[in-house]
């Protein structure tokens, strides 16, 4: 079938089977794919509503085209969210990644530039002085030395260039927001993923199970966030070796203070970089509480805490002990060293 035929099927509100979506995805990534057809396909999927099978199929095809990252032995996690929630928050998951690493988690953080937000994770990393163009060998070395590395999506997904340009033109959430966190080229055992679609948490956890995650947590935050929010009740699904367990949680349930979404608004990359630094330096307030809330959930998902409340306390300690900030400084130093080598 041609991509046009799949577009017509989706526009007729018909869900694609796993095999159909794999075939359509292969066509999407073909160098002769037409920009207009890519755009129409992505918009049609969004308007129909993506299924777990469609997301899993696209993720498997996209991962098959990804650059190979030879990581050291160990258990790795990611806390990349789907983005596209429109909350204009600061870069919560990027800040949280340093907290997780400071607490001893091995984090392979997947991310991209802004698509539908003021500053994506990669924009903020660049503002902090962290390179986006690490080679696969440098990513591996950083992960081995510091327990954290950053995988800039265009670097590890070279076939996404054409599709990325189309996504920029669309300017709103597409299936690639949902697929992004699922396509980390590092084989993950644990994942903490946020989505803004509250009615899709169970399906998303099902996709994570299909893709081989041993343990994971999916959150849809209060106020439509793709992170756990201080502003109300958050919906979760815990994937634990095949079991899917839904639950809800508020900030107060784990000893934190509630706050409105407006309290954690961010700005451009430079502003968000300053917020990230202030949190890792221990400045208390809604930004800090949001990060330790998400950090606690990530540590619970990763099996480093018996409860989320215990995880929150461990995340607080990661910051107040200075370990989270040390991870940031180590990554910046590593980045500078790589730059110096190139000059020499």
N, C-alpha and C positions, 0 to 999 in steps of 0.2 A: 504493500500500500504506500501511497505518497502521503506526505505530511498533511496535504490539503484534505484528504479523506478522514484523517484522524480529527482534524479541526471540525469538520462537518459533524462527525459523530459526537464530539464533545459539545458543540453548539446545540445539538439536539438533546442535550441533557443526559447523555448515555455515558455511564462510567466505563472506563477502559479496563480490560483484564490486565493482569500482571504482564503477560506476554505481549499484549498490544502496546502497553505503555513502554515496555523495553524497546520494542520496535520503533515507536514514535520517538523515544529518547535518542536512539541511534541516529535517526534522521535529523533531530535537533542539533546534534553535535557534528554533523557532516559539514565539511568545509563549503559545500555548495548550497547549504540551507539558505533560504531567502529570509531577510530580516523581517519583512512584513508577515510572513507565515509564522515565524517564531513568535512575533508579537501577538498575532491573533490566537495562536495555540495557548500561550500563557494566559492571556486575558480570558479566553473561553474556559480554561480549567478553573481559574479563580472564580468566575461567575457561576460555574456549575457547582463548585466545591470539590476539593481534591479528596481522594479516598486513601486509606492506608496502603492499598495495593499499588496505586499510582505513585505514591511518594516512595515506597520501598523500591519499586522498579527503577524509577529515575535515579534514586540514590545509588543503586548497585551499578548502573551504567556510568554515572558520573565518577564514582570511585574507581571503576576499572580504567578510566583514562587519567587518573591522578598520578603525579610524580611519586616515585618510590622513596619512602623514608625508612632507612634501616635504623630502627631505634634499639637501644640497649635492652637487655632482658628486664622485665618488670611489668607492673600493672599500671596502666595509664588512664587518665580521665580527661574529659573536656567539659567545660561549663558554658559553651557557646549557645546563645539564644537565637531565636528565629528572626528577631528584629521586626521592623514594620509595625510596631504597636502605636506609633504616633504620640507617645507620652512625652517626648522631648526631654527624657531623663538624661543624667550623666551616664558615663560608660560603666555600668554596674558590674557586668560580668568580667570585664577586663581588670577592674580594680580587684574584684573578688579572686581572680586567678592568682594574683600575687599573695593574697591572704591564704589561699589553699596551699600554695607552694611553701609559704612560711610555716604552715602547719604540718608539712611533710608529705603532702600529696604530690604525685608526679603528673604534671599538667601539660598536655599538648593542646594549646589553645588555638583553635581555628577561628579565623575572622576575615573581615573585608573592610573596604572603605564604605563611606556612607552610600546608601541606596535611597532610603526614604527617611533618614534622620539627619540631624545637623552635623553629627560626627560619628563615624563608625569606629570600631575598635582599632583598625589599622591607622586611621587618621590620628587618633589619640596617641598610639604608640610612636608614631613618627614625631608628633609634637613633643614627646618625652625624650627624643633622641635615640629611639630604637629603630634600627633598620628594618625594612620590609623585604629586602632582597637577600636574606640568608640563603645560602646553598643548602641542599639536603644534608650535606655533611656537617655544615655549621649548625643547622637545626638539631641534628643528632648530638653534636658535641655539647651544645647548650643544655639540652635535656639531660644528658649524662652528668654534666657538672653541677647544674643548679636545680634540677628537678622541674624545670619549666622551659617551654619553648613556644614560639609563636609561628603559626603557619599562615602566611598571607595567601588568601584563596587564589588570586591570579597566578601566584608563583607555583602553587601545587596543583592547580587545575588549568593548565595552559590552553585547553580546548574551550574554556569558558569565555575567551576574549570577545567573540562575536555576540554571544548571548548576554554577556555583561553589559555591552553597549546598548542592546535592546532593552534590558532591564532599566538602565538609566533613563531611557526615553519614556518607558511606562511610568516610572516614578512612584510606584506603589507596590504593595505586597504581591508577590507571585508565589508559585509553588517552590521556587528556588529559595525563598526565605525559609520554608518548611524543610527543604532538602539540605540546605547549607550545613546545619549542625550534624547531619548524618553522613557527611562525605569526607570526614577527617581521614587522611591517608594513613595515619597511625592507627593500628588496631587497638581499639579501646575496650577495656573490660567494664568501665564505669562511665556513666554520663549523667550530667545534670542539665536538662534542657528546658528552656522556657519558651512557651508559645502564647500568643495573644488570643487564640481561639479557645474559649473556655469549654466549648462543646466538643473539643477534639483531643482532650488530654488522654483519654483511654485509647483512641486510635493511634496517637503518636507513640504511646508506650508500647503498643502492639508492634509498630514499625521497628522500634528499638530492639524488641525481642526477636523479630524476624531477622534483624541485621547482626544478631549474635551478642548483644550486651548481656552480661551476667546480672548486672544490677544497675538500675537507673531510676531517676526521679524526673517526672515531667511536671512543670508548674504552669498554671495560668493565673497570673496575679490579679489582685483586686484592681479595679479600674481599667482592665484590659491590658495590663502590662505583661511583657514576656519575661518577667522576673518576679520573685516573691516581693510583695509590696507591703508597706507599713500602713496602707490606707484602708484596710478592711480584710475580708475573708479571702484567702487564697485557696485555689483548688489544685490538688496534686493527685498523681498516680505513681505509686512505688512499684517498680518492676523488680522482683526478687526471685531470680532463678526460675523464671517462667510464670510466677504468680503476679497478678496485676491487682494492686490494692489501692483503691481510692481513699483520700482523706482530705480534710480541710484544716486550715491553720491561720491564726492571726498573729501579728507581732506580739500582742500581749500574752499569747499562749506560751511564748518562749522568753518572757521577761523583758521584752523591748517595748518602746513607747510608740503608739500609733502616730501617724503624721499624714497630711494630705499629699497627693501627687505633686502639687505645686512646690512642696518643700524640697523635692529632689530634682528639680529641673536643672538641666545643664545648659551649655551654650555651644560655641564652636570648639574645635579641637584643642586650642590653647586653654580655653576656660575649663574644659573637662579634664585636661591634664593637670591643672592646678587643683581641681577638686580631688582627683585621684591622689595626688601627693599629700594633700591635707588630711585625707582619710588615713593613709598609711603612716602619717606622722602622729596619728592618734587624736585628731580634732573630733570631739564628740558632737553628735547632732544627728539629724535624719539621714544624711549621706552615710555616716559611720554605721548607724543602725541598719540601714538597708544592706550595706555590704556584709556585715557580720551575720545578718539574717540569712542571706544567700550563701555565705560561706559555711554557716552551720548546716544548712541543708546539703550542700555539696560534700561536706565531711561525713555526714550521716549516710549519704548515698555511697560514698567511697569506703564505708565500713570502718571509719576512724573514730566514730562516735556511736554510742549505743542509742542515743536519742538526738533529736534536732536541738533541743535545749542544751545538751552537753556539747554539741557541735558549735553552737553559738558562743559558748564560753571559750572553747578552743580557738575559734576564729578571733575573738577579742584578744586572747593571749598572743596570737600570732602577730597582731598589730602592736599591742602595748609593749611586747618584748623587743620590738624592733626587727623581728625576723622577716616580716612581710616587706618592709621598706628595704631591708638588705637584699632581698630577691630582686626588687626593682633596680636597685643600684648595681647589682651584679650583671643584670641583663644589659643595662646601659653601658657598663664598662666593657662587656664582651662585644657589644656592637661597635664601640669606639675602637677596640683592638682590631676587629675585622676591617674597619675603614682604614686604620693605620697600615695594615698589611698591604692593602691595595695601593696605597700611596707609595710605599717602599718598592 
